[in-house]
């Protein structure tokens, strides 16, 4: 890829992830977070809340697993042992109660885990999943001002899901990936570095956690390097779908929250290829004085050698003189004793 095209892609994708995480212009109405035991989605959810508070966006947390409200959440709705219709009503009531004093034109709804709803046998969540999610995004037909809603749903990939009642129905994960406009898969940075190191040596990439298929192993063990440039942070594998149908794929890295303040305004997410622990070492660029090829011979001439070379008179210089028989460019040659003169050949 040309350097100009590469720079344009990097700049464009950095602006895209900043736009998605900051909820600008409702770039993604439904975002799906796919996490695992190896890398939970909690750091990314906290980053969503931090940016929402800077932008003065109303935050509602629908908690299936969270017991206490997170810092920065405006409305906390416990969804344990409740039907989808009850959850929708309580979310609407909580928003009306908290937004009367300081109404916000934008709203963020977080679902900490959709898996408990999918595991419920009484709610038939498989068939009501699309209806349940769209109910948060639909604008009520009232005279109230329109509110831009962004929905972020977390799905645990390591939790088994009950099969659908009908064999022709899609799985919940297939339905979620179909409905989502942005899909973010979370990976451990240490695991990504270990897999890259194996690929660089043409070895099989290691697997961790449940993928190891060993009895009793739930989390993969990997020693993190110590030092200033330790492998901290989470890796985001983003797939964004535009309205035109064109998809954007990119890998990012989100540093730990301890490295920046809650009111930090500059973008903290960077491309994975730009991280010093991930990108390959750059080759030194040869300067203007090192354009000549390296050799064991001395290719340069000293001043004395250059003067002696210019003082040498070559044999054909006599033919270029304007006086004598050499005028006109005729070649001068004096025969010696060893030369064999052939008269017939000379006549020709």
C-alpha positions as CSV (number, residue, x, y, z in Angstrom):
1,X,0.0,0.0,0.0
2,X,1.3,3.4,-0.9
3,X,2.4,5.7,2.0
4,X,-0.2,8.3,1.1
5,X,-3.0,5.7,1.2
6,X,-1.7,4.2,4.4
7,X,-1.6,7.6,6.1
8,X,-5.2,8.3,4.9
9,X,-6.5,5.0,6.2
10,X,-4.8,5.5,9.6
11,X,-6.2,9.0,10.0
12,X,-9.7,8.0,8.9
13,X,-9.9,4.9,11.2
14,X,-8.7,6.9,14.2
15,X,-11.4,9.5,13.6
16,X,-13.9,6.7,13.2
17,X,-13.2,5.0,16.6
18,X,-13.2,8.4,18.3
19,X,-16.6,9.1,16.7
20,X,-18.0,5.7,17.8
21,X,-16.8,5.8,21.4
22,X,-17.9,9.4,21.8
23,X,-21.4,8.7,20.4
24,X,-21.2,11.5,17.9
25,X,-23.9,11.8,15.2
26,X,-25.3,8.3,16.3
27,X,-22.7,6.7,14.1
28,X,-23.7,3.3,15.5
29,X,-27.2,2.9,17.0
30,X,-26.4,-0.7,18.2
31,X,-22.9,-1.7,19.2
32,X,-22.2,-5.3,20.2
33,X,-19.2,-6.0,22.5
34,X,-18.0,-9.6,22.4
35,X,-15.8,-10.4,25.4
36,X,-14.6,-13.5,27.1
37,X,-13.1,-14.7,30.4
38,X,-9.7,-13.8,29.0
39,X,-10.6,-10.2,28.4
40,X,-13.9,-8.8,30.0
41,X,-15.5,-5.7,28.5
42,X,-15.6,-3.7,31.8
43,X,-12.7,-1.4,30.8
44,X,-14.3,-0.5,27.5
45,X,-17.7,0.1,29.2
46,X,-16.1,2.5,31.7
47,X,-14.5,4.3,28.7
48,X,-18.0,4.7,27.2
49,X,-19.3,6.2,30.5
50,X,-16.3,8.5,30.8
51,X,-16.7,10.0,27.3
52,X,-20.5,10.2,27.9
53,X,-20.0,12.3,31.0
54,X,-17.6,14.7,29.1
55,X,-20.2,15.1,26.3
56,X,-23.1,15.4,28.8
57,X,-24.9,12.3,27.5
58,X,-27.5,10.6,29.8
59,X,-26.3,7.1,30.7
60,X,-28.6,4.3,31.7
61,X,-27.2,0.9,32.8
62,X,-29.4,-2.2,32.5
63,X,-27.8,-4.5,35.0
64,X,-28.2,-8.3,34.7
65,X,-24.9,-9.0,36.5
66,X,-23.8,-5.7,38.1
67,X,-24.8,-5.2,41.7
68,X,-23.9,-1.6,42.3
69,X,-24.1,1.4,39.9
70,X,-20.8,2.3,38.1
71,X,-19.4,5.8,38.5
72,X,-21.0,8.2,36.1
73,X,-24.3,6.3,35.5
74,X,-27.4,8.5,35.7
75,X,-30.0,5.7,35.9
76,X,-29.5,2.2,37.2
77,X,-32.0,-0.5,36.4
78,X,-31.8,-4.0,37.9
79,X,-33.0,-6.5,35.4
80,X,-32.7,-9.7,37.4
81,X,-35.8,-12.0,37.2
82,X,-37.7,-9.5,35.1
83,X,-39.4,-9.9,31.7
84,X,-38.3,-7.9,28.7
85,X,-41.5,-5.8,28.8
86,X,-40.9,-4.9,32.5
87,X,-37.3,-3.9,31.8
88,X,-38.4,-1.6,29.0
89,X,-41.0,0.1,31.2
90,X,-38.5,0.6,34.1
91,X,-35.9,2.0,31.7
92,X,-38.4,4.6,30.4
93,X,-39.5,5.5,33.9
94,X,-36.0,5.9,35.1
95,X,-35.1,8.2,32.2
96,X,-38.1,10.4,32.8
97,X,-37.3,10.7,36.5
98,X,-33.6,11.6,36.0
99,X,-33.9,13.8,32.9
100,X,-36.5,16.3,34.1
101,X,-34.0,18.7,35.6
102,X,-31.3,18.4,33.0
103,X,-32.7,17.1,29.8
104,X,-30.1,15.8,27.3
105,X,-30.6,15.4,23.5
106,X,-28.5,12.2,23.5
107,X,-28.8,9.1,25.5
108,X,-26.6,6.0,26.1
109,X,-28.1,2.7,27.2
110,X,-25.7,0.0,28.4
111,X,-26.6,-3.7,28.9
112,X,-23.9,-5.3,31.0
113,X,-24.7,-8.8,29.8
114,X,-27.4,-10.1,27.4
115,X,-26.7,-13.7,28.3
116,X,-29.0,-14.0,31.3
117,X,-31.9,-12.9,29.2
118,X,-31.1,-15.4,26.5
119,X,-30.8,-18.2,29.1
120,X,-34.3,-17.5,30.4
121,X,-36.8,-20.3,29.5
122,X,-39.9,-18.4,30.4
123,X,-39.4,-15.2,28.5
124,X,-38.8,-16.9,25.1
125,X,-36.0,-14.3,24.6
126,X,-34.9,-15.9,21.3
127,X,-38.0,-14.8,19.5
128,X,-38.2,-11.4,21.3
129,X,-34.6,-10.4,21.1
130,X,-35.0,-8.1,18.1
131,X,-38.2,-6.6,19.5
132,X,-36.6,-6.1,22.9
133,X,-33.6,-4.2,21.5
134,X,-35.5,-2.1,19.0
135,X,-37.9,-0.9,21.7
136,X,-35.0,1.1,23.2
137,X,-34.1,2.7,19.9
138,X,-37.7,3.5,18.7
139,X,-38.8,7.1,19.3
140,X,-42.2,7.3,21.0
141,X,-44.9,9.0,19.0
142,X,-45.3,12.0,21.4
143,X,-44.7,15.7,21.4
144,X,-41.5,15.2,23.4
145,X,-38.3,16.3,21.7
146,X,-36.4,13.6,19.8
147,X,-33.6,12.0,21.7
148,X,-30.7,10.2,19.9
149,X,-30.2,6.8,21.5
150,X,-27.2,4.6,21.3
151,X,-27.4,1.1,22.6
152,X,-24.3,-0.9,23.7
153,X,-24.8,-4.6,24.4
154,X,-22.3,-7.0,25.9
155,X,-22.3,-10.7,25.0
156,X,-20.1,-13.3,26.8
157,X,-18.7,-15.7,24.2
158,X,-17.7,-18.3,26.8
159,X,-21.2,-18.7,28.2
160,X,-23.2,-21.5,26.4
161,X,-26.6,-20.5,25.1
162,X,-29.7,-22.6,25.0
163,X,-30.6,-23.8,21.4
164,X,-33.5,-22.2,19.7
165,X,-36.9,-23.9,19.9
166,X,-37.1,-24.1,16.1
167,X,-34.3,-25.6,14.1
168,X,-34.9,-22.9,11.4
169,X,-34.4,-20.0,13.8
170,X,-30.9,-18.3,13.9
171,X,-28.8,-18.5,17.0
172,X,-28.9,-15.5,19.3
173,X,-25.3,-14.6,18.4
174,X,-26.1,-14.7,14.7
175,X,-29.1,-12.4,15.4
176,X,-27.0,-10.0,17.4
177,X,-24.2,-9.8,14.8
178,X,-26.9,-9.2,12.1
179,X,-28.6,-6.4,13.9
180,X,-25.5,-4.6,15.2
181,X,-24.0,-1.8,13.2
182,X,-20.6,-2.1,15.0
183,X,-19.1,-5.2,16.4
184,X,-16.1,-5.0,18.8
185,X,-14.2,-8.1,19.9
186,X,-12.0,-7.7,22.9
187,X,-8.6,-9.4,23.2
188,X,-5.8,-9.4,25.8
189,X,-2.8,-7.5,24.6
190,X,-0.4,-10.0,26.1
191,X,-2.1,-12.8,24.2
192,X,-1.9,-10.8,20.9
193,X,1.8,-10.2,21.4
194,X,2.4,-13.9,22.1
195,X,0.5,-14.9,19.0
196,X,2.4,-12.4,16.9
197,X,5.8,-13.5,18.2
198,X,4.9,-17.1,17.2
199,X,3.8,-16.1,13.7
200,X,7.0,-14.1,13.2
201,X,9.0,-17.3,13.9
202,X,6.7,-19.3,11.6
203,X,5.2,-21.3,14.5
204,X,1.6,-22.1,15.4
205,X,-0.1,-19.4,17.3
206,X,-0.8,-20.4,21.0
207,X,-4.3,-20.6,22.4
208,X,-5.4,-19.6,25.9
209,X,-8.3,-20.4,28.3
210,X,-11.1,-22.7,27.1
211,X,-9.5,-23.0,23.7
212,X,-6.7,-25.0,25.2
213,X,-9.2,-27.8,25.9
214,X,-7.5,-28.9,29.1
215,X,-9.3,-30.1,32.2
216,X,-9.7,-27.4,34.8
217,X,-8.3,-24.6,32.7
218,X,-10.5,-21.5,32.4
219,X,-8.0,-18.7,32.1
220,X,-4.8,-18.9,30.1
221,X,-1.6,-18.0,32.0
222,X,0.8,-15.7,30.5
223,X,3.5,-13.8,32.3
224,X,3.4,-10.1,31.5
225,X,6.7,-8.3,30.9
226,X,7.8,-5.9,33.6
227,X,9.0,-2.4,32.9
228,X,8.0,0.9,31.5
229,X,6.6,-0.5,28.3
230,X,4.7,-3.4,29.7
231,X,1.9,-5.1,27.7
232,X,-1.0,-3.3,29.4
233,X,-4.3,-2.4,27.8
234,X,-6.9,-4.2,25.8
235,X,-7.0,-4.8,22.0
236,X,-10.2,-3.9,20.1
237,X,-11.0,-5.7,16.9
238,X,-13.6,-3.4,15.3
239,X,-16.0,-4.2,12.4
240,X,-18.1,-1.2,11.5
241,X,-20.9,-1.3,8.9
242,X,-21.7,1.9,7.1
243,X,-25.2,2.8,5.7
244,X,-23.9,2.1,2.2
245,X,-23.1,-1.5,3.2
246,X,-19.3,-1.0,3.1
247,X,-17.5,-2.4,6.1
248,X,-14.5,-1.1,7.9
249,X,-12.1,-3.5,9.8
250,X,-9.4,-2.2,12.1
251,X,-7.5,-3.2,15.2
252,X,-7.0,-0.7,18.1
253,X,-5.5,-0.7,21.6
254,X,-7.0,1.0,24.6
255,X,-4.5,1.9,27.3
256,X,-5.5,1.3,31.0
257,X,-7.5,4.1,32.6
258,X,-4.7,4.8,35.1
259,X,-2.6,6.4,32.4
260,X,-5.0,9.3,31.8
261,X,-7.4,11.4,33.9
262,X,-11.2,11.1,33.8
263,X,-11.4,14.6,32.1
264,X,-8.8,13.8,29.5
265,X,-10.0,15.2,26.2
266,X,-7.4,14.0,23.7
267,X,-7.9,10.7,22.0
268,X,-6.3,7.8,23.9
269,X,-7.1,4.9,21.5
270,X,-4.4,4.2,19.0
271,X,-3.9,1.8,16.2
272,X,-2.4,-1.5,17.1
273,X,0.1,-1.3,14.3
274,X,1.5,1.9,15.8
275,X,2.2,0.4,19.2
276,X,6.0,0.0,19.8
277,X,5.6,-3.5,21.2
278,X,3.6,-4.7,18.2
279,X,5.0,-2.9,15.1
280,X,8.3,-4.3,13.6
281,X,11.5,-2.4,14.1
282,X,12.1,0.3,11.5
283,X,15.1,-0.1,9.2
284,X,17.6,2.9,9.3
285,X,17.2,5.1,6.3
286,X,20.5,5.7,4.4
287,X,21.6,9.3,4.2
288,X,22.8,11.2,1.2
289,X,26.5,10.4,2.1
290,X,25.8,6.6,2.1
291,X,24.4,6.2,-1.4
292,X,27.4,4.3,-2.6
293,X,27.3,0.5,-2.2
294,X,29.3,-1.0,0.6
295,X,32.5,-2.7,-0.5
296,X,35.8,-3.9,0.9
297,X,37.6,-1.8,-1.8
298,X,38.2,1.9,-1.5
299,X,36.1,3.4,-4.2
300,X,37.0,7.1,-3.6
301,X,40.1,8.8,-5.0
302,X,42.4,11.1,-3.0
303,X,43.3,14.5,-4.3
304,X,46.8,13.3,-5.4
305,X,45.3,10.4,-7.4
306,X,42.8,12.7,-9.0
307,X,45.6,15.0,-10.2
308,X,47.7,12.2,-11.6
309,X,44.8,10.8,-13.4
310,X,44.1,14.1,-15.1
311,X,47.7,14.5,-16.2
312,X,47.8,11.2,-18.1
313,X,47.9,11.8,-22.0
314,X,46.0,9.0,-23.7
315,X,47.1,7.8,-27.2
316,X,44.1,9.1,-29.1
317,X,44.7,12.7,-28.0
318,X,47.3,13.2,-30.8
319,X,44.6,12.6,-33.4
320,X,42.6,15.5,-32.0
321,X,45.3,18.1,-32.4
322,X,44.8,20.7,-35.2
323,X,48.3,20.6,-36.6
324,X,50.3,17.8,-38.3
325,X,49.0,14.7,-40.0
326,X,46.5,14.0,-37.2
327,X,44.2,16.7,-38.5
328,X,40.8,15.4,-39.4
329,X,40.7,12.6,-36.9
330,X,43.0,10.3,-38.7
331,X,44.5,7.5,-36.6
332,X,48.3,7.6,-36.3
333,X,50.1,4.3,-36.1
334,X,53.8,3.5,-36.3
335,X,54.6,-0.1,-37.5
336,X,57.1,-2.0,-35.5
337,X,59.5,-4.8,-36.5
338,X,57.1,-7.5,-35.4
339,X,54.3,-6.3,-37.6
340,X,53.7,-8.4,-40.7
341,X,52.9,-6.1,-43.7
342,X,50.8,-7.5,-46.5
343,X,50.9,-5.4,-49.7
344,X,47.8,-7.1,-51.1
345,X,45.8,-6.4,-48.0
346,X,46.9,-2.9,-48.0
347,X,45.7,-2.3,-51.6
348,X,42.3,-3.4,-50.6
